[in-house]
Amino acid sequence: MKKIALLLFLFSLTNAFAQENRYYSVDANYFYGYIVEHNPHISHLITGHPEGLIFSFNRNTYGLETWEADYNYPDVGFTFTYQDMKNPNLGHNFGLYAHLGFYFLKRNLVFKVGQGLGVTTNPYHPDDNYLNNAYGSRVMSSTFFSGDFQKDNIYKGFGFKAGIALIHYSNADFQSPNNSTNTLAVNAGVHYLFDHENRPEYVPKSTEKYSEPVHLNLVLRGGANTIGIIGSKSYPFLTVAAYADKRINRKSTFQAGAELFLSGAMEEYIYYQSVTFPFGRTTGEEDSKRVGVFLGHQLTFRKLSVIAHLGYYAYYPYDNYVDRLYNRVGLQRSIYKDLFGSVTVLAHGANAEAVEFSIGYRL
C-alpha cells in the first residue's frame, strides 16, 4: 500500500512538471508553533513548541494551458518539511508532498495545500515507545495547508513571505494506535524566481463555454485497516461503487451514486465485541456489509482532480461500528483516456476509517 501511495504521488508530480514552457521558483521557511489538542488522549505528548523547516519547489503558471487561467495561474510543485515535535516520544517528522498554490489579492496572498507521505523517527512500540499513541506506523499520510503574504521579486528575483501553516500526520487507522497530530504554526521565509527577467505575460482567461453529458463511472476501492484497538491486525476491505457524473465546466463535475462496503475489520470488530462482551448487544451473527449513497464534487486541474464525497449508509444493520454519515476526500488522476486511479480517505467526521486505493473507469 505504501508503494502504491508513493506511485500515485509521483504521478501527481508528473502532472505538475511534464509540460513545456516551464518557469520555476523556490521558497524556504522556518516555522514555530504548537500541537493542537484535538483529542485528550494525546495531551501527554504536548510538551513543547514544535519548530521546523518548509522547502518548496514550484512550477509557476501563466495560462499557457487553459486550466491555469481558470484558477488564476496557480503554482504546482512539491514540498519537503522537517519538524522537531519537541517531545521525545514523538521524535522528528519528515514530509514530502505534491502541492498546489492559489493566489488572491493581486497575487500578494497565496494559499497552498499539499498531500503526501510523512515519516516519523519514533513510532509507537509496545515496549520501547508505548507512550506514543499518536503514530502507530513509521510511514503515514500527511497533509499541509499554508496561507502566506508573499512579495515576489523585490531584488533580483528574491522576495519574502510570512504567514501560518497547519501540518497533519495520520495513518488513517492502517495500524493502531492512530490518534494523529495537527501542528499549527507561524512561518516566515524567502522566495526566489528563477529566470526572473524573462517571465511571460499572463494569458487571459478563455470565455469559451464547456460542458459534458452525463457519464457512468465504475470504481473498485481497496486497502486495509484495523479495528482501532492497539495490537489488532490490519484487515482488507473492498468497496464497489457506481455513480453518475455531470461536468458543468472545465473545473467542476458533480456526482451521485451508491456503493457496497465489504470490510474485514468491521467483521472482526463484530466478533471481538461478541466475545469480549458476551452479555452485550452484539451476538456475532450481525451482517457486516454496508450500502451507502453519496453526493460528490470533483475539482479538476488538467489530469489531476480533488474529489469530495458526502454519504449516508442506507443499509447498515450493525450500527455500532461508525456513524451513518460518512465523508471522503482525496486525489484522483487520469491514467489513460477514461481510466483513472485515486487515493482517498474515508472518514466519519474527523474520525478516519481507512485510506482507499481505487481504480475506476468512466463510461
GILINDA-V56854 format. One record per backbone hydrogen bond with DSSP energy under -0.5 kcal/mol. CO is the residue of the C=O (numbers start at 0). NH is the residue of the N-H. Records with the same first field share a line. If there is no record, write none. Layout:
BEGIN
CO=NH ; NH
END
This chain:
BEGIN
0=4
1=5
2=6
3=7
4=8
5=9
6=10
7=11
8=12
9=13
10=14
11=15
12=16
13=17
16=18
22=59
23=193
24=57
25=191
26=55
27=189
28=53
29=187
30=51
31=185
33=35 ; 183
35=37
38=41
39=42
41=44
42=45
44=46
47=49
49=32
50=83
51=30
52=81
53=28
54=79
55=26
56=77
57=24 ; 59
58=75
59=22
61=202
64=67 ; 68
65=68 ; 69
66=70
67=70 ; 72
68=71
73=60
74=100
75=58
76=98
77=56
78=96
79=54
80=94
81=52
82=84 ; 92
83=50
86=89 ; 90
89=121
90=84
91=120
92=82
93=118
94=80
95=116
96=78
97=114
98=76
99=112
100=74
101=110
103=107 ; 108
104=107
107=149
108=103
109=111 ; 147
110=101
111=145
112=99
113=143
114=97
115=141
116=95
117=139
118=93
124=128
128=124 ; 131
130=132
132=178
133=135 ; 179
134=123
137=119
139=117
140=169
141=115
142=167
143=113
144=165
145=111
146=163
147=109 ; 149
148=161
149=151
150=159
154=157
156=152 ; 192
157=153 ; 154
158=190
159=150
160=188
161=148
162=186
163=146
164=184
165=144
166=182
167=142
168=180
169=140
170=173
172=225
176=135
180=168
181=35 ; 183
182=166
183=33
184=164
185=31
186=162
187=29
188=160
189=27
190=158
191=25 ; 193
192=195
194=197
195=198
214=244
215=362
216=242
217=360
218=240
219=358
220=238
221=356
222=236
224=234
228=231
234=224
235=263
236=222
237=261
238=220 ; 240
239=259
240=218
241=257
242=216
243=255
244=214
245=247 ; 253
246=211
250=299
251=247 ; 248
252=297
253=245
254=295
255=243
256=293
257=241
258=291
259=239 ; 261
260=262 ; 289
261=237 ; 263
262=266
263=267
264=268
265=269
266=270
267=271
268=272
269=273
270=274
271=275
272=276
276=279
289=260
290=313 ; 314
291=258
292=311
293=256
294=309
295=254
296=307
297=252 ; 299
298=305
300=303
302=333
303=300
304=306 ; 331
305=298
306=329
307=296
308=327
309=294
310=325
311=292 ; 313
313=315
314=290
316=318
317=320
323=312
325=310
326=346
327=308
328=344
329=306
330=342
331=304
332=340
335=338
337=361
338=334 ; 335
339=359
340=332
341=357
342=330
343=345 ; 355
344=328 ; 346
345=352 ; 353
346=326
347=350
349=351
350=347
353=345 ; 355
355=343 ; 357
356=221
357=341
358=219
359=339
360=217 ; 362
END
